[in-house]
């Protein structure tokens, strides 16, 4: 890699990002069932109906994984806490084994010289709460605040930064309108409610964490560069709507206490009554903003004239295994946009960036070139943003390990480290070696 650690300001954090259901092995340690277990068990939802029961068995092998991370020279480790591992029914009875796991994990992260950056919710909702309507039920803000309080009390004294919910768009829109993530609902009323309850739960969790004395609380959102596929006014209109739902709804509410009018026009009839009164809670101040970014989408109008009325069209740029175009400029764009429209002086972290391929081979140190270049191009965009005055403090690569890529099962491999899902043996890929060199280790 041409960029090196010394290209960045002193103290800039290099980290890897992971999540509980994708790596831990949800079948271990007394965790309760989640809506991803039932979504995956339903034919047609997930590649080969794979689930996170064993995943990377990080539950038993976290020391080995942290050893690799510190050996590369990383500074920080993003992980998430599984609600159902700690509270198998979502509320009430605590699974002490689950709570102890995160307690030990945080200690182990620190012992390996890494800074712990937990996220409280990365998508596996306890089934018992899903049975009660999950994110469509207004009570979820209270349920989640209780979980946040418990986690804040347990690990809040040793972490460096924390965020309540990873990628609200995926939780609310992808799960309830598109139906391509658990719970797999396709219903505008459920979607509108989830679009409101997710940011509300975020705000209530921030308050609960603060009440426990937890510091450095952030909001992590994902962005996709929505580019009109042509100049037709209908194309420009739907691309703006796509952008508003994906890129403006959540951070607009969390930072500026408002939802975009262009979306409200369609969703307001389905929102819970009195939703506007929740805006002060939703916009409870945070300390930093996390930007997750992977790709752009070329958007044009479909023929339906129905909301949302867009379609994605293939673009000309090189694709990753996910079929996502590689468009690093989008990261630079969003870092500047977040700085100007939402940060209001807060620092920004790139909390996820990375690419998947379908290569189930152990690459040699000089192979894995595309992933190495992908990381380098996105680091370059981050550096450009910093040099133009955007306060970016860290960059987390998604992901440390090949893992459970949700609806794609184990087919899509995002890891710096190859995982053999038969033997669970870990092997560093070429990008991992390149990163180590870049970090000067
Ligand atoms: O694997 C996911 C992760 O769980 C959230 N952000 C995007 C990644 C790649 O799809």
Boltz pocket constraint, residues with backbone or C-beta under 6 A from the ligand:
constraints:
  - pocket:
      binder: B
      contacts: [[A, 19], [A, 22], [A, 167], [A, 292], [A, 352], [A, 398], [A, 404], [A, 405], [A, 414]]
      max_distance: 6.0
